Amino acid sequence: MSGSFPAGGFGAGGLGGGFGGPEGMWQAFDQLRSTFEKKVGTRMGRGDVRAAVLALLAEKPMHGYQIIREIEERSGGSWKPSAGSVYPTLQLLADEGIITAEESNGRKTYALTEAGREEAADAGPAPWEGSAGTGAGAGDSAAFGALPKAGFELAQAAAQVRRTGTPEQVEAAVTVLDEARRRLYAILAQD
């Protein structure tokens, strides 16, 4: 995203300054929102889908869309695998004898076999848990997953103010966003 936004930041030099007025600021927020929408999608590899499915089925039997929702929830919204990646993984696991599928009320519910329980036990932490780093800059993977979600929600709120707010509310929102930007950079400046 480098170079996506003017160096003046949100609100520098008055209402939406640096963006050509308030309209430019809202265009930047729309761009920010769409960037987060794109990044809050499938971000893991094929092996991660398999590991995630095994981790969830180790807890209890589930159907496919339940697995997708659980992965999204447990990753803090940063990873939502598509049905096109989950269902082929489920079929592969069934073909390998790792899971079984039982149909009830038009839905297939998947459960681990004995071999599946062994593989799940040997798999290590679930992909959304990540591995705790120890070096500088290492952080909690849940926090990294929460950041795009928080940014997206902030952009949604700003877009709502743009659509329905009075000129005074829009100006107040710009002040809040400018302060938020300064505070975020202050976090990075801390050592």
C-alpha angles and dihedrals in degrees: 000000000000110000092020095111132041117261091242091073128213112328098358109155097014136310105002092336115174089035098068095263133313094316091060091051091053091048088054090051091050088052091048091049093050090048091055091045089056093046095048091071135085106329101158132084130248093266089055092057089053092048091047093050091049092048092051096044089050086067098046143324114282141175122241101263090045088057091050092050092047093051091050092048096046093047090054091247094301095111127039110165116210124245084244090066100036101048096050088049090052090050092049092049090050091049089051092050092244094119138020127216123217119188119219128161091354093305130104115226115200126212134176121256120217089270088050093052089052092049092047091050091052095044098084124215120357114260093251090056092057121183121294109245123213104195130089111293094020110137145171109288090217089059091051089051091049094054098069090044092051091047091050092049091049090052090049091052092048091049090051091052089050093052100043109015129106118242088260092052091049091052091049090050091053089053091051092048092048090052091048091052092051091048092050091053089047089058090056091047092059116101 
